[in-house]
Amino acid sequence: AIPAGNLLDISMDTWRKAWELKVFGYIALTRHFLKSMSDAGDGVIVNVIGSAGEIPDFDYVCGSTGNAALMAFTHSCRRSSFTTTAIAWCIPRMPAGS
């Protein structure tokens, strides 16, 4: 998980490790499966991304920025030449009070 904290709280090392797991993890998995899905002419990738990418929070700046990057990445892939493959992002809805 990407830790909470503002720009001055999160070290560059922590920032890099968090993005290596989440941001680059999503990218690596998409790259891994996209070609075979395109060759098969079918497939779906759903990236579950938190709402902080749409509603940035300075006290979760590393996560907000990572989520926004993943939303842009997913949107870019969806607009690629792989037209037979559906790629979407979704924001999980949390119960009130959680």
C-alpha positions in Angstrom: 0.0 0.0 0.0 1.1 3.5 -0.6 1.6 5.3 2.7 -0.2 8.4 3.8 1.7 11.6 4.3 2.3 15.0 2.7 5.1 15.9 0.3 7.5 16.6 3.2 6.6 13.5 5.2 7.3 10.9 2.4 11.0 10.2 1.7 12.0 9.7 -2.0 13.0 6.1 -1.1 9.5 5.4 0.3 7.9 7.1 -2.7 9.9 5.0 -5.1 9.2 1.7 -3.3 5.5 2.5 -3.1 5.3 3.3 -6.8 7.4 0.3 -7.7 4.8 -2.0 -6.2 1.6 -0.2 -7.2 2.2 2.0 -10.2 4.8 -0.1 -12.0 3.1 -3.3 -10.8 -0.1 -2.3 -12.7 1.9 -1.4 -15.8 3.9 -4.7 -15.7 0.8 -6.8 -15.4 -1.0 -4.9 -18.2 2.0 -5.3 -20.5 2.2 -9.0 -19.6 -1.4 -9.7 -20.6 -2.3 -7.2 -23.2 -0.5 -8.8 -26.2 -2.0 -12.3 -25.6 -5.4 -10.7 -25.1 -5.1 -8.8 -28.3 -3.9 -11.9 -30.2 -6.9 -13.8 -28.9 -9.2 -10.9 -29.9 -10.8 -10.9 -26.4 -10.1 -10.0 -22.9 -10.7 -7.5 -20.1 -8.4 -5.7 -17.7 -9.9 -3.9 -14.8 -7.6 -1.7 -12.8 -9.1 -1.0 -9.4 -7.8 2.4 -8.4 -8.7 4.5 -5.4 -10.6 7.7 -5.6 -7.6 9.8 -4.5 -6.6 10.0 -8.2 -9.7 12.0 -8.9 -9.9 13.7 -5.5 -6.3 14.5 -4.6 -5.3 14.8 -1.0 -2.1 16.5 0.0 -1.9 14.3 3.1 -1.9 11.3 0.7 0.2 13.0 -2.0 2.1 9.9 -3.0 -1.0 7.8 -3.4 -3.1 10.5 -5.0 -0.4 11.1 -7.6 0.1 7.4 -8.2 -3.6 6.8 -8.6 -3.9 9.7 -11.0 -1.0 8.3 -13.0 -2.7 4.9 -13.2 -5.9 6.5 -14.3 -4.1 8.3 -17.1 -2.2 5.0 -18.0 -5.4 3.0 -18.1 -7.2 5.6 -20.2 -4.2 5.7 -22.6 -4.3 2.0 -23.0 -8.0 2.0 -23.6 -7.4 4.4 -26.5 -4.6 2.2 -28.0 -4.8 0.2 -31.2 -5.8 -2.9 -29.2 -9.5 -2.2 -30.0 -10.7 -5.7 -29.3 -9.5 -5.5 -25.7 -11.5 -3.7 -23.0 -9.4 -1.8 -20.4 -11.2 0.1 -17.6 -10.5 1.5 -14.2 -12.9 1.5 -11.4 -13.1 3.2 -8.0 -14.2 1.0 -5.2 -17.1 2.6 -3.2 -16.6 2.4 0.6 -19.4 2.2 3.0 -20.3 5.4 4.8 -18.2 6.0 7.9 -15.3 3.8 6.8 
